[in-house]
Amino acid sequence: MNIGELSRITGLPVKTIRYYSDVGLVPEAERSRAGYRRYDHGSIVRLEFVRTLRELGLDLATIRQVLDRGADLRGVAAAHAEALGAQIRVLRLRRAALRAVAGRDATPADLERLTKIAQASADERKRIVGEFFDSIFTGIAESDEARRFTEGMRSVSADLPDEPTDEQVDAWIELAEMLRQEDFRDKLREMGRHSFSPGARRVVPTDMSEIKWFVELVGSAQDKAPDKALDGGAPDPAAVVDEVMGRWAEAAGRADSPELRDEVVAALEGAIEPRAERYWQLMATINGWPPIPATMHRWAWFLSALKANRA
């Protein structure tokens, strides 16, 4: 067949086929007496193979090595698949940065910063989180309890997998942006100083079993609130406050009193910070842990009920 027929069969332009012939990738089978290129079935097979390798992104020199058996196709395919994987990862990270910019009133500087955040290496992610902790733990008393707490916090890193999902990349960008917020850092510094200052008296339990009991109790009360309950059996917020404060007072070895309730109000006002909970939810997404349910609204509900029932 002539070059025009080969073009019609393969769908490739005559100019492309002529170029491949000139560089020796798809040499003609013979020349006619008039000097025109003639191709055979083997030319079709070779041309389709070259087109496939080009569509996969291989350069002409590598294709020539494969065709001339100077390079093993299996090895070339594996190396190229790895290279494409790296490109896909970079493109996914860039897409995440663009999504973040699209969701806000951003500037070109914002895009540049978010792109750097999205493409941060494991060491860079560790540095960003470490610098955040350096800033919030400054000035905290060096007690054994404080040391254990800070070491525990620092031991958790943002470990994105080699093939992160879109959700994981979005979570990392949101986390890194949140860690830059000065008011968030100020709030955590104040919480730390309040919790670990010499002579600090903790009036809100931190034991996980107590927190679980509290969240389940308040959650049940919220689920049966008047605007949700169908049977009219919504609990009285004052009764929930009495039950919680009775248990907390007993654990603290104190009597439930207006003074204790005032202390708990002050403690909760300083401790309720939705971004602190969001931090752990984002870490769970990034590291592939089970999802962490939101509980901050339970604490906010109780604080509101406690303020209305201090006596």
C-alpha contacts under 8 A as a table, 3 or more apart, distances in Angstrom:
res1	aa1	res2	aa2	distance
1	M	5	E	5.94
1	M	6	L	6.59
1	M	38	R	5.43
1	M	39	Y	5.17
1	M	40	D	6.28
2	N	5	E	5.46
2	N	6	L	6.41
2	N	36	Y	7.43
2	N	37	R	6.09
2	N	38	R	4.80
2	N	39	Y	6.13
3	I	6	L	5.01
3	I	7	S	6.12
3	I	14	V	6.53
3	I	17	I	7.52
3	I	18	R	7.81
3	I	37	R	6.47
3	I	38	R	6.69
3	I	39	Y	7.08
4	G	7	S	5.02
4	G	8	R	6.35
4	G	14	V	6.41
5	E	8	R	5.12
5	E	9	I	6.27
6	L	9	I	5.15
6	L	10	T	6.14
6	L	39	Y	7.38
6	L	44	I	7.18
7	S	10	T	5.36
7	S	11	G	5.38
7	S	12	L	5.16
7	S	13	P	5.82
7	S	14	V	5.65
7	S	17	I	7.39
8	R	11	G	5.27
8	R	12	L	7.34
10	T	44	I	7.33
10	T	48	E	7.25
12	L	16	T	6.66
12	L	17	I	6.87
13	P	16	T	5.31
13	P	17	I	6.49
14	V	17	I	5.16
14	V	18	R	6.05
15	K	18	R	5.16
15	K	19	Y	6.22
16	T	19	Y	5.08
16	T	20	Y	6.24
17	I	20	Y	5.09
17	I	21	S	6.17
17	I	26	V	7.59
17	I	47	L	7.89
18	R	21	S	5.03
18	R	22	D	6.13
19	Y	22	D	5.00
19	Y	23	V	6.30
20	Y	23	V	5.36
20	Y	24	G	6.17
20	Y	25	L	5.15
20	Y	26	V	5.47
20	Y	27	P	7.45
21	S	24	G	5.07
21	S	25	L	5.85
21	S	26	V	4.73
21	S	27	P	4.59
21	S	28	E	6.54
22	D	25	L	7.76
22	D	27	P	7.32
23	V	26	V	7.96
24	G	27	P	5.31
25	L	50	V	7.57
25	L	63	I	7.95
25	L	64	R	6.30
25	L	67	L	7.59
26	V	43	S	6.36
26	V	46	R	6.34
26	V	47	L	6.08
27	P	43	S	7.50
28	E	31	R	7.27
28	E	37	R	5.82
28	E	38	R	5.67
28	E	39	Y	5.16
28	E	40	D	7.94
28	E	43	S	7.06
29	A	37	R	7.68
29	A	38	R	5.81
29	A	39	Y	4.94
29	A	40	D	6.19
29	A	43	S	7.25
30	E	37	R	6.32
30	E	38	R	5.28
30	E	39	Y	6.86
31	R	34	A	7.68
31	R	35	G	5.28
31	R	36	Y	5.33
31	R	37	R	4.75
31	R	38	R	5.50
32	S	35	G	4.98
32	S	36	Y	5.10
32	S	37	R	6.48
32	S	38	R	6.63
33	R	36	Y	7.44
39	Y	42	G	7.84
39	Y	43	S	5.71
39	Y	44	I	7.84
40	D	43	S	5.28
40	D	44	I	6.88
41	H	44	I	5.16
41	H	45	V	6.55
42	G	45	V	5.16
42	G	46	R	6.17
43	S	46	R	5.13
43	S	47	L	5.93
44	I	47	L	5.13
44	I	48	E	6.12
45	V	48	E	5.29
45	V	49	F	6.25
46	R	49	F	5.07
46	R	50	V	6.23
47	L	50	V	5.09
47	L	51	R	6.17
48	E	51	R	5.06
48	E	52	T	6.19
49	F	52	T	5.13
49	F	53	L	6.33
50	V	53	L	5.21
50	V	54	R	6.14
50	V	63	I	6.97
51	R	54	R	5.08
51	R	55	E	6.13
52	T	55	E	5.15
52	T	56	L	6.37
53	L	56	L	5.06
53	L	57	G	6.53
53	L	58	L	5.68
53	L	63	I	6.94
54	R	57	G	5.00
54	R	58	L	5.25
54	R	59	D	6.79
54	R	60	L	7.69
55	E	58	L	7.54
58	L	62	T	6.39
58	L	63	I	6.57
58	L	80	H	7.56
59	D	62	T	5.53
59	D	63	I	6.38
60	L	63	I	4.98
60	L	64	R	6.10
61	A	64	R	5.12
61	A	65	Q	6.41
62	T	65	Q	5.07
62	T	66	V	6.35
62	T	71	A	7.85
63	I	66	V	5.08
63	I	67	L	6.13
64	R	67	L	5.08
64	R	68	D	5.95
65	Q	68	D	5.14
65	Q	69	R	5.92
65	Q	70	G	4.59
65	Q	71	A	5.18
66	V	69	R	4.99
66	V	70	G	5.86
66	V	71	A	4.85
66	V	72	D	6.23
66	V	73	L	5.85
66	V	76	V	7.90
67	L	70	G	7.50
68	D	71	A	7.64
69	R	72	D	6.47
71	A	75	G	7.62
71	A	76	V	7.07
72	D	75	G	5.38
72	D	76	V	6.21
73	L	76	V	5.00
73	L	77	A	5.93
74	R	77	A	5.19
74	R	78	A	6.23
75	G	78	A	5.13
75	G	79	A	6.19
76	V	79	A	5.23
76	V	80	H	6.04
77	A	80	H	5.13
77	A	81	A	5.95
78	A	81	A	5.10
78	A	82	E	6.31
79	A	82	E	5.19
79	A	83	A	6.31
80	H	83	A	4.93
80	H	84	L	6.08
81	A	84	L	5.07
81	A	85	G	6.12
82	E	85	G	4.97
82	E	86	A	6.41
83	A	86	A	5.17
83	A	87	Q	6.39
84	L	87	Q	4.97
84	L	88	I	6.07
85	G	88	I	5.03
85	G	89	R	6.23
86	A	89	R	5.15
86	A	90	V	6.36
87	Q	90	V	5.15
87	Q	91	L	6.13
88	I	91	L	5.03
88	I	92	R	6.03
89	R	92	R	5.10
89	R	93	L	6.28
89	R	163	E	6.85
89	R	164	P	7.96
90	V	93	L	5.15
90	V	94	R	6.17
90	V	119	Q	7.12
91	L	94	R	5.01
91	L	95	R	6.03
92	R	95	R	5.06
92	R	96	A	6.26
92	R	166	D	7.21
93	L	96	A	5.06
93	L	97	A	6.40
93	L	115	T	7.41
93	L	118	A	5.38
93	L	119	Q	6.00
93	L	169	V	6.75
94	R	97	A	5.11
94	R	98	L	6.29
94	R	115	T	6.03
94	R	118	A	6.95
94	R	119	Q	7.54
95	R	98	L	5.03
95	R	99	R	6.14
96	A	99	R	5.02
96	A	100	A	6.24
96	A	118	A	7.04
96	A	166	D	6.99
96	A	169	V	6.53
96	A	170	D	6.06
97	A	100	A	5.09
97	A	101	V	6.30
97	A	111	L	6.82
97	A	114	L	5.37
97	A	115	T	5.15
97	A	118	A	6.18
97	A	173	I	7.61
98	L	101	V	5.04
98	L	102	A	6.02
98	L	111	L	7.06
98	L	115	T	7.83
99	R	102	A	5.02
99	R	103	G	6.38
100	A	103	G	5.38
100	A	104	R	7.06
100	A	114	L	7.59
100	A	170	D	7.68
100	A	173	I	7.81
101	V	104	R	5.56
101	V	105	D	7.33
101	V	106	A	5.72
101	V	110	D	7.24
101	V	111	L	6.17
101	V	114	L	7.78
102	A	105	D	7.65
102	A	106	A	7.65
106	A	109	A	7.93
106	A	110	D	5.71
106	A	111	L	7.14
107	T	110	D	5.06
107	T	111	L	6.56
108	P	111	L	5.07
108	P	112	E	6.32
109	A	112	E	5.08
109	A	113	R	6.17
110	D	113	R	5.10
110	D	114	L	6.02
111	L	114	L	5.18
111	L	115	T	5.97
112	E	115	T	5.18
112	E	116	K	6.33
113	R	116	K	5.20
113	R	117	I	6.25
114	L	117	I	4.90
114	L	118	A	6.04
114	L	173	I	7.04
115	T	118	A	5.08
115	T	119	Q	6.18
116	K	119	Q	5.20
116	K	120	A	5.93
117	I	120	A	5.15
117	I	173	I	6.35
117	I	176	A	7.11
118	A	169	V	6.76
118	A	172	W	7.26
118	A	173	I	6.00
120	A	123	D	7.85
120	A	124	E	5.47
120	A	125	R	6.00
121	S	124	E	5.04
121	S	125	R	6.15
122	A	125	R	5.13
122	A	126	K	6.18
122	A	158	A	7.93
122	A	159	D	6.94
122	A	160	L	7.63
123	D	126	K	5.03
123	D	127	R	6.16
124	E	127	R	4.95
124	E	128	I	6.22
125	R	128	I	5.16
125	R	129	V	6.33
125	R	158	A	6.58
126	K	129	V	5.32
126	K	130	G	5.88
126	K	157	S	6.37
126	K	158	A	6.95
127	R	130	G	4.93
127	R	131	E	5.95
128	I	131	E	5.33
128	I	132	F	6.38
128	I	176	A	7.23
129	V	132	F	5.09
129	V	133	F	6.44
129	V	157	S	7.38
129	V	158	A	7.86
129	V	176	A	7.75
129	V	179	L	7.48
130	G	133	F	5.16
130	G	134	D	6.15
130	G	154	R	7.06
131	E	134	D	4.95
131	E	135	S	6.29
132	F	135	S	5.29
132	F	136	I	6.50
132	F	179	L	6.23
132	F	180	R	7.65
132	F	185	R	7.76
133	F	136	I	5.21
133	F	137	F	5.89
133	F	154	R	7.19
134	D	137	F	5.58
134	D	138	T	6.32
135	S	138	T	5.72
135	S	185	R	7.31
136	I	185	R	5.81
136	I	186	D	7.31
136	I	188	L	6.23
136	I	189	R	4.81
136	I	192	G	7.89
137	F	140	I	5.63
137	F	150	T	7.36
137	F	189	R	6.50
137	F	192	G	7.25
138	T	189	R	7.64
139	G	193	R	7.39
140	I	146	A	7.36
140	I	189	R	7.97
140	I	192	G	6.39
140	I	193	R	5.53
140	I	196	F	6.59
140	I	197	S	7.06
141	A	146	A	6.82
141	A	193	R	7.43
141	A	196	F	6.02
141	A	197	S	5.84
141	A	198	P	7.24
142	E	146	A	6.11
142	E	147	R	6.27
143	S	146	A	5.11
143	S	147	R	6.09
143	S	196	F	7.44
144	D	147	R	5.04
144	D	148	R	6.15
145	E	148	R	5.20
145	E	149	F	6.18
145	E	196	F	7.70
146	A	149	F	5.03
146	A	150	T	6.13
146	A	196	F	6.13
147	R	150	T	5.27
147	R	151	E	6.02
148	R	151	E	5.19
148	R	152	G	6.01
149	F	152	G	5.14
149	F	153	M	6.27
150	T	153	M	5.10
150	T	154	R	6.14
151	E	154	R	5.12
151	E	155	S	6.10
152	G	155	S	5.20
152	G	156	V	7.15
153	M	156	V	5.88
154	R	157	S	7.17
157	S	283	M	7.90
158	A	172	W	7.57
158	A	283	M	6.29
158	A	286	I	6.25
158	A	287	N	6.43
159	D	286	I	6.51
159	D	287	N	5.46
160	L	163	E	7.95
160	L	164	P	6.12
160	L	168	Q	7.14
160	L	169	V	7.78
160	L	286	I	5.65
160	L	287	N	6.12
161	P	164	P	5.21
161	P	287	N	7.63
164	P	167	E	7.95
164	P	168	Q	5.84
164	P	169	V	6.42
165	T	168	Q	5.16
165	T	169	V	6.40
166	D	169	V	5.21
166	D	170	D	6.08
167	E	170	D	5.12
167	E	171	A	6.07
167	E	285	T	7.39
168	Q	171	A	5.01
168	Q	172	W	6.24
168	Q	285	T	5.76
168	Q	286	I	4.76
168	Q	287	N	7.98
169	V	172	W	5.09
169	V	173	I	6.35
169	V	286	I	7.33
170	D	173	I	5.24
170	D	174	E	6.20
171	A	174	E	5.12
171	A	175	L	6.03
171	A	282	L	5.41
171	A	283	M	7.78
171	A	285	T	6.63
171	A	286	I	6.27
172	W	175	L	5.03
172	W	176	A	6.07
172	W	282	L	7.13
172	W	283	M	7.99
172	W	286	I	6.40
173	I	176	A	5.23
173	I	177	E	6.15
174	E	177	E	5.23
174	E	178	M	6.10
174	E	282	L	7.88
175	L	178	M	5.05
175	L	179	L	6.19
175	L	279	Y	6.67
175	L	282	L	6.46
175	L	283	M	7.96
176	A	179	L	5.21
176	A	180	R	6.70
177	E	180	R	5.37
177	E	181	Q	7.08
178	M	181	Q	5.48
178	M	184	F	7.66
178	M	275	R	7.90
179	L	184	F	7.45
179	L	185	R	7.45
180	R	185	R	7.98
181	Q	184	F	5.39
181	Q	185	R	6.52
182	E	185	R	5.00
182	E	186	D	6.07
183	D	186	D	4.95
183	D	187	K	6.13
184	F	187	K	5.16
184	F	188	L	6.33
184	F	275	R	7.47
185	R	188	L	5.20
185	R	189	R	6.09
186	D	189	R	5.12
186	D	190	E	6.24
187	K	190	E	5.21
187	K	191	M	6.22
187	K	270	G	7.95
187	K	273	E	7.99
188	L	191	M	4.92
188	L	192	G	6.08
189	R	192	G	5.11
189	R	193	R	6.21
190	E	193	R	5.15
190	E	194	H	6.10
190	E	270	G	7.88
191	M	194	H	5.16
191	M	195	S	6.13
191	M	270	G	6.41
191	M	271	A	6.34
192	G	195	S	5.14
192	G	196	F	6.00
192	G	197	S	7.95
193	R	196	F	5.43
193	R	197	S	5.34
194	H	197	S	5.74
194	H	200	A	6.82
195	S	200	A	6.28
195	S	201	R	7.96
195	S	202	R	7.16
196	F	200	A	6.39
197	S	200	A	5.47
202	R	205	P	7.15
203	V	248	W	7.49
203	V	252	A	7.00
203	V	260	L	7.92
203	V	263	E	7.10
203	V	264	V	6.07
203	V	267	A	7.39
204	V	248	W	7.14
204	V	264	V	6.55
204	V	267	A	7.22
204	V	268	L	7.85
205	P	210	E	6.60
205	P	211	I	7.15
205	P	248	W	7.13
206	T	210	E	7.11
206	T	211	I	6.64
207	D	210	E	5.32
207	D	211	I	6.27
208	M	211	I	4.96
208	M	212	K	6.04
209	S	212	K	5.07
209	S	213	W	6.23
210	E	213	W	5.07
210	E	214	F	6.12
211	I	214	F	5.04
211	I	215	V	6.06
212	K	215	V	5.23
212	K	216	E	6.14
213	W	216	E	5.31
213	W	217	L	6.12
214	F	217	L	5.17
214	F	218	V	6.10
214	F	244	V	7.23
215	V	218	V	5.29
215	V	219	G	5.73
215	V	295	T	6.89
215	V	298	R	6.39
215	V	299	W	7.77
216	E	219	G	4.98
216	E	220	S	6.05
217	L	220	S	5.27
217	L	221	A	6.40
217	L	240	V	7.82
218	V	221	A	5.00
218	V	222	Q	6.13
218	V	240	V	7.34
218	V	298	R	6.05
218	V	301	W	7.91
218	V	302	F	7.06
219	G	222	Q	5.06
219	G	223	D	6.08
219	G	298	R	6.32
220	S	223	D	5.13
220	S	224	K	6.33
221	A	224	K	5.22
221	A	225	A	6.23
221	A	234	A	7.17
221	A	235	P	6.03
221	A	237	P	7.62
221	A	240	V	7.57
222	Q	225	A	5.03
222	Q	298	R	7.88
223	D	228	K	6.52
223	D	229	A	7.32
224	K	228	K	5.89
224	K	229	A	4.88
224	K	233	G	7.16
224	K	234	A	4.89
224	K	235	P	6.88
225	A	228	K	5.36
225	A	229	A	5.79
225	A	234	A	5.16
225	A	235	P	7.07
226	P	229	A	5.29
226	P	232	G	6.76
226	P	233	G	7.98
226	P	234	A	5.61
229	A	232	G	5.81
229	A	233	G	6.82
229	A	234	A	6.25
230	L	233	G	7.87
231	D	234	A	7.94
235	P	239	A	7.23
235	P	240	V	7.52
236	D	239	A	5.29
236	D	240	V	6.72
237	P	240	V	5.07
237	P	241	V	6.23
237	P	305	A	5.91
238	A	241	V	5.02
238	A	242	D	6.15
238	A	305	A	6.84
238	A	306	L	7.64
238	A	309	N	6.14
239	A	242	D	5.03
239	A	243	E	6.23
240	V	243	E	5.16
240	V	244	V	6.19
241	V	244	V	5.22
241	V	245	M	5.91
241	V	302	F	7.24
241	V	305	A	6.86
241	V	306	L	6.05
241	V	309	N	7.39
242	D	245	M	5.26
242	D	246	G	5.82
243	E	246	G	5.23
243	E	247	R	6.37
244	V	247	R	5.34
244	V	248	W	6.17
245	M	248	W	4.99
245	M	249	A	5.78
245	M	256	D	6.28
245	M	261	R	7.59
246	G	249	A	5.28
246	G	250	E	6.22
246	G	255	A	7.89
246	G	256	D	5.97
247	R	250	E	5.24
247	R	251	A	6.27
248	W	251	A	5.11
248	W	252	A	6.24
249	A	252	A	5.07
249	A	253	G	6.10
249	A	254	R	5.03
249	A	255	A	5.57
249	A	256	D	5.39
249	A	260	L	7.88
250	E	253	G	5.01
250	E	254	R	5.94
250	E	255	A	6.90
250	E	256	D	7.97
251	A	254	R	7.69
255	A	260	L	7.82
256	D	260	L	6.22
256	D	261	R	7.32
257	S	260	L	5.20
257	S	261	R	6.21
257	S	311	A	6.99
258	P	261	R	5.00
258	P	262	D	6.10
258	P	310	R	5.44
258	P	311	A	4.89
259	E	262	D	5.10
259	E	263	E	6.41
260	L	263	E	5.03
260	L	264	V	6.27
261	R	264	V	5.00
261	R	265	V	6.15
261	R	306	L	7.36
261	R	310	R	5.70
261	R	311	A	7.83
262	D	265	V	5.07
262	D	266	A	6.27
262	D	310	R	6.83
263	E	266	A	5.15
263	E	267	A	6.11
264	V	267	A	4.94
264	V	268	L	6.03
265	V	268	L	5.24
265	V	269	E	6.06
265	V	303	L	6.44
265	V	306	L	7.08
265	V	307	K	6.88
266	A	269	E	5.17
266	A	270	G	6.36
267	A	270	G	5.28
267	A	271	A	6.13
268	L	271	A	4.86
268	L	272	I	5.71
268	L	299	W	7.80
268	L	303	L	6.77
269	E	272	I	5.82
269	E	303	L	7.74
270	G	273	E	7.90
272	I	296	M	6.93
272	I	299	W	7.16
272	I	300	A	7.13
273	E	276	A	5.57
273	E	277	E	7.17
273	E	296	M	7.60
274	P	277	E	5.32
274	P	278	R	6.17
274	P	296	M	6.10
275	R	278	R	4.68
275	R	279	Y	5.98
276	A	279	Y	5.15
276	A	280	W	7.02
277	E	280	W	5.50
277	E	281	Q	6.47
277	E	294	A	7.32
277	E	296	M	7.12
278	R	281	Q	4.92
278	R	282	L	6.07
279	Y	282	L	5.30
279	Y	283	M	6.20
280	W	283	M	4.89
280	W	284	A	6.06
280	W	292	I	7.32
281	Q	284	A	5.09
281	Q	285	T	6.42
281	Q	291	P	6.70
281	Q	292	I	5.40
281	Q	293	P	7.73
282	L	285	T	5.08
282	L	286	I	6.13
283	M	286	I	5.08
283	M	287	N	5.97
284	A	287	N	5.31
284	A	288	G	5.76
284	A	289	W	4.62
284	A	290	P	6.49
284	A	291	P	6.15
284	A	292	I	6.95
285	T	288	G	5.21
285	T	289	W	6.28
285	T	290	P	7.78
285	T	291	P	6.92
286	I	289	W	7.86
294	A	297	H	7.32
295	T	298	R	5.33
295	T	299	W	6.94
296	M	299	W	5.24
296	M	300	A	6.31
297	H	300	A	4.93
297	H	301	W	6.09
298	R	301	W	5.17
298	R	302	F	6.32
299	W	302	F	5.11
299	W	303	L	6.10
300	A	303	L	5.07
300	A	304	S	6.26
301	W	304	S	5.21
301	W	305	A	6.26
302	F	305	A	4.97
302	F	306	L	5.91
303	L	306	L	5.00
303	L	307	K	6.14
304	S	307	K	5.26
304	S	308	A	6.50
305	A	308	A	5.18
305	A	309	N	6.31
306	L	309	N	4.94
306	L	310	R	5.82
307	K	310	R	5.63
